[in-house]
């Protein structure tokens, strides 16, 4: 994105402050990138291609989770702080406020495309067709299953029990197996966790008659909490570790971004959600129920101070990477439309 005169003047003032007060200095010659474990494989692929040119030092890409990434990204400007944050959700208002409080006033948001949140298991574990209500009943901390709809601790230990509860509640027939509920998923710092809670758990919660009276402001608290009895396991920001656990555990399921399923079709299988399997088509058209956008956030001032950021963004949005035949699609990224990509290149790169 071409910077306007006002922003250039602001950048000049920042530079003067840095020089006068000797704060952050200019000692970093590589691009620093943090954030979402879902965006990480795409950014890492671009970083590798970018490094092969030999024009700049290799970017350092860290999988910190979306929330953890925004925390350090919004910590301030200068080489002590990251230049770019990958995110599997939009930046929240309180995160934007923290950025502004710390001088991160000018940020470019880049919507990379879409991703499906996958519920997957071992190839040996068999298939299931899960509803959002089933996911809620299996994973929520409390459920309205007591007398008169009283909320009680989640009693379900198997998927068969979840299916029986759904049948008792008049939600059709479910032939779930006698399979232990054991789900490896993202930690609290993860944007994937935030999106799954919003798109699967809260919607599944509100699909039950007993929850229809929950006010909007209370839904996150009453519907968006994972059970704490060990059947949902926080598994860190390395989704490859979840894949490895699933391969050796035919009972377990895992929650992660689509790219990890895309890259491991001979090791794991996705469960259907509301009759749809996640793939490039169903995620792109929105028929797969647990789909969400992916983003990059870039500090505009760092584009003038850290070598190579503009060229890195040019590689990210290039035809070689960011097209139907590009290497990001080969890794499972669901692209925006051609017209949206062209507008994005124009806005970010000034083309």
C-alpha positions in Angstrom: 0.0 0.0 0.0 1.3 3.4 -0.9 1.7 5.6 2.1 0.1 9.1 2.1 2.0 12.2 3.1 0.4 12.3 6.6 1.6 8.8 7.3 5.1 9.5 5.9 5.3 12.6 8.2 4.3 10.4 11.2 6.9 7.8 10.2 9.5 10.6 10.1 8.5 11.7 13.6 8.8 8.2 14.9 12.3 7.9 13.4 13.3 11.2 15.2 12.1 9.9 18.5 13.9 6.6 18.0 17.2 8.4 17.2 16.9 10.9 20.0 16.0 8.4 22.7 18.1 5.5 21.5 15.1 3.2 22.1 14.7 0.4 19.6 17.5 1.0 17.2 17.8 -0.5 13.7 19.6 -3.8 14.5 17.2 -6.3 12.8 17.7 -7.3 9.2 15.0 -10.0 9.0 11.2 -9.9 9.0 9.6 -11.1 12.2 6.2 -12.8 11.9 4.0 -14.2 14.7 0.5 -15.5 15.1 -2.0 -18.1 14.1 -1.0 -21.8 13.8 -3.5 -22.1 11.0 -1.9 -19.3 9.0 1.6 -20.5 9.9 2.0 -23.2 7.1 1.1 -20.7 4.4 3.4 -18.0 5.8 6.2 -20.5 6.3 5.8 -21.6 2.7 6.1 -18.0 1.5 9.0 -17.3 3.8 10.9 -20.3 2.3 10.3 -19.1 -1.3 11.2 -15.6 -0.3 14.5 -16.8 1.3 15.4 -18.7 -1.9 15.8 -15.4 -3.7 18.8 -14.6 -1.6 18.1 -10.9 -1.5 17.2 -10.7 2.2 17.7 -12.7 5.4 15.2 -15.5 6.0 12.0 -14.3 7.8 11.5 -15.8 11.3 7.9 -17.2 11.5 6.6 -18.2 15.0 3.4 -20.1 15.7 2.1 -18.3 18.8 -1.6 -18.5 18.3 -3.7 -15.6 17.1 -4.3 -14.0 20.5 -0.7 -14.5 21.6 0.5 -13.1 18.3 -1.7 -9.9 18.6 -0.4 -9.5 22.2 3.2 -9.1 21.1 2.4 -7.5 17.7 0.5 -4.7 19.6 3.2 -4.3 22.1 4.8 -1.4 20.2 6.7 -0.2 17.1 10.4 -0.9 16.5 12.6 -3.9 16.0 11.8 -5.5 19.4 8.3 -6.1 18.1 7.0 -8.3 15.2 6.3 -6.8 11.8 3.5 -9.1 10.8 0.8 -11.1 12.6 -1.1 -14.0 11.1 -4.7 -14.4 12.4 -7.5 -16.8 12.0 -10.0 -14.2 13.1 -10.3 -10.4 12.9 -8.5 -8.3 15.4 -10.8 -7.6 18.4 -11.7 -4.0 19.5 -9.7 -4.4 22.7 -6.6 -5.6 20.7 -6.9 -2.6 18.3 -7.1 -0.3 21.4 -4.0 -1.9 22.8 -2.2 -1.4 19.5 -3.1 2.3 19.4 -2.1 2.8 23.1 1.4 1.5 22.2 1.8 3.6 19.1 0.8 0.9 16.5 -1.6 3.3 14.7 -1.3 2.3 11.1 -1.9 -1.3 10.2 -2.7 -3.0 6.9 -5.3 -5.8 7.2 -5.0 -8.5 4.4 -7.7 -11.0 4.1 -5.9 -14.1 2.7 -9.0 -16.2 2.1 -11.0 -18.8 4.0 -10.3 -21.9 6.1 -12.4 -24.7 7.5 -12.1 -25.8 11.1 -11.8 -29.6 10.8 -12.9 -32.2 13.3 -10.8 -35.2 12.3 -9.7 -38.6 13.5 -7.6 -41.6 12.7 -8.3 -43.5 9.5 -8.9 -46.5 11.8 -11.5 -44.8 13.9 -14.4 -44.7 11.5 -16.6 -42.0 10.2 -19.3 -39.8 11.9 -21.6 -37.1 10.7 -21.7 -34.5 13.5 -24.2 -31.8 14.0 -23.3 -28.5 15.8 -25.7 -29.6 18.5 -23.7 -32.9 18.9 -20.4 -31.0 19.2 -21.9 -28.7 21.9 -23.3 -31.7 23.8 -20.0 -33.5 23.7 -17.7 -30.6 24.5 -19.5 -28.0 26.6 -18.7 -27.4 30.2 -22.4 -27.4 31.3 -25.6 -28.5 29.7 -29.3 -27.8 30.3 -30.1 -31.5 31.1 -31.1 -31.2 34.8 -34.7 -31.2 36.1 -36.6 -28.3 34.5 -33.7 -27.4 32.2 -31.2 -26.9 35.1 -27.6 -26.6 33.9 -25.4 -29.5 35.1 -21.9 -30.6 34.4 -21.5 -32.4 31.1 -22.3 -36.1 31.8 -21.4 -37.5 28.4 -18.4 -39.8 28.1 -19.1 -41.4 24.8 -20.5 -40.2 21.4 -23.2 -42.8 21.7 -24.5 -41.1 24.8 -24.5 -37.8 22.9 -26.6 -39.3 20.1 -29.1 -40.8 22.7 -29.5 -37.3 24.3 -30.1 -35.8 20.9 -32.8 -38.4 20.2 -34.4 -37.8 23.6 -34.5 -34.0 22.7 -36.2 -34.7 19.4 -33.3 -34.1 17.1 -33.7 -37.1 14.9 -31.8 -40.4 14.9 -28.1 -40.6 15.5 -26.2 -43.8 15.1 -23.0 -42.7 16.9 -20.6 -45.4 17.9 -19.6 -46.4 21.4 -16.6 -44.2 21.0 -14.9 -42.4 23.9 -15.2 -38.6 23.8 -11.5 -37.5 23.7 -10.8 -34.4 21.7 -7.5 -32.7 21.2 -7.9 -29.0 20.4 -6.5 -25.5 20.4 -5.6 -23.5 23.6 -7.1 -20.2 24.8 -4.5 -18.2 22.8 -5.8 -19.7 19.5 -8.0 -18.0 17.0 -9.1 -21.4 15.9 -10.5 -22.0 19.4 -12.3 -18.6 19.3 -13.8 -19.4 15.9 -14.8 -22.9 16.9 -16.5 -21.7 20.0 -18.4 -19.1 18.1 -19.3 -21.1 14.9 -19.8 -24.5 16.4 -20.4 -24.4 20.2 -22.6 -21.3 20.5 -24.6 -22.2 17.4 -25.0 -25.8 18.6 -26.1 -24.5 22.0 -28.7 -22.2 20.5 -30.0 -25.0 18.4 -31.5 -26.7 21.5 -34.9 -25.6 22.7 -33.8 -25.4 26.3 -31.2 -22.7 25.4 -33.5 -20.5 23.3 -34.0 -18.0 26.1 -30.2 -17.2 26.6 -29.6 -13.6 25.9 -26.9 -12.7 23.3 -24.6 -11.2 25.9 -24.7 -14.4 27.9 -24.1 -16.9 25.1 -20.3 -16.8 25.3 -20.3 -17.6 29.0 -23.1 -20.2 29.0 -22.4 -21.8 25.6 -18.7 -21.1 24.8 -16.8 -23.0 27.5 -15.1 -26.3 26.9 -15.5 -29.0 29.5 -12.8 -29.2 32.1 -12.8 -32.9 33.1 -10.0 -34.0 30.8 -12.1 -35.1 27.8 -11.2 -31.9 25.9 -7.4 -31.6 25.9 -5.7 -28.2 25.2 -2.9 -29.2 22.8 -0.8 -26.2 22.2 -0.2 -24.2 19.0 1.5 -27.0 17.0 -1.3 -28.7 15.1 1.0 -31.3 13.7 1.3 -32.7 17.2 -2.5 -33.2 17.2 -2.3 -35.0 13.9 0.4 -37.3 15.3 -1.8 -38.1 18.4 -4.7 -39.0 16.2 -2.7 -41.4 14.1 -2.0 -43.5 17.2 -5.4 -43.1 18.9 -8.4 -44.4 16.9 -10.8 -43.1 19.6 -9.7 -39.5 19.7 -10.7 -36.6 17.5 -8.8 -33.3 16.9 -9.8 -29.8 16.0 -7.5 -27.8 13.7 -7.3 -25.8 10.4 -8.0 -27.4 7.0 -4.5 -27.3 5.8 -3.4 -30.0 8.3 -6.1 -32.3 6.9 -5.2 -31.4 3.3 -1.5 -32.3 3.9 -2.3 -35.6 5.7 -5.0 -37.5 3.7 -3.2 -40.8 4.2 -3.1 -40.4 8.0 -6.4 -38.9 9.1 -10.0 -38.4 8.0 -12.4 -35.6 8.5 -15.8 -36.1 10.2 -18.7 -34.6 8.3 -20.4 -31.7 9.9 -24.1 -31.3 9.0 -23.6 -33.7 6.1 -20.6 -31.8 4.6 -17.0 -32.8 4.5 -14.5 -29.9 4.5 -12.8 -29.3 1.1 -11.8 -26.4 -1.1 -15.3 -26.2 -2.6 -17.5 -26.5 0.5 -15.3 -24.1 2.5 -15.2 -21.6 -0.4 -18.9 -21.6 -1.1 -19.8 -21.6 2.7 -21.7 -24.9 2.8 -19.3 -26.4 5.3 -20.6 -25.0 8.6 -17.3 -24.3 10.4 -15.5 -21.9 8.0 -13.9 -18.6 8.8 -11.6 -16.0 7.2 -7.8 -15.8 7.5 -5.8 -12.6 7.8 -2.4 -11.0 7.9 -1.8 -7.7 9.8 1.2 -5.6 8.8 2.6 -2.5 10.6 2.9 0.2 8.0 5.8 2.0 9.7 7.8 -1.2 9.7 7.4 -1.5 5.9 9.7 1.6 5.7 12.2 0.4 8.4 12.7 -3.3 8.1 14.3 -4.6 4.9 12.2 -6.7 2.6 8.7 -6.4 4.0 7.2 -5.0 0.7 8.9 -7.7 -1.3 7.7 -10.4 1.1 4.1 -9.2 0.7 4.6 -9.1 -3.1 5.7 -12.8 -2.9 2.7 -13.7 -0.7 0.2 -12.1 -3.2 2.0 -13.2 -6.3 0.5 -15.4 -9.0 3.0 -18.1 -8.2 1.6 -18.2 -4.6 -1.8 -16.6 -4.5 -3.7 -18.1 -7.5 -5.6 -21.2 -8.4 -2.4 -22.9 -9.5 -0.3 -21.3 -6.7 1.7 -23.1 -4.1 -0.6 -21.8 -1.3 -3.6 -23.5 -2.8 -1.5 -26.7 -3.0 -1.2 -26.4 0.8 -5.0 -26.0 1.3 -5.6 -22.2 1.3 -9.1 -21.4 0.0 -8.6 -18.2 -2.1 -10.8 -15.1 -2.4 -12.3 -14.6 -5.9 -10.1 -13.3 -8.7 -11.6 -9.8 -8.5 -11.0 -9.7 -4.8 -7.4 -10.8 -5.2 -6.8 -8.1 -7.8 -8.3 -5.4 -5.5 -6.2 -6.8 -2.6 -3.0 -6.6 -4.7 -3.8 -3.0 -5.7 -4.6 -1.9 -2.1 -1.6 -3.6 -0.5 1.1 -3.3 -3.2 -0.1 -0.2 -4.9 -0.3 -1.9 -8.3 
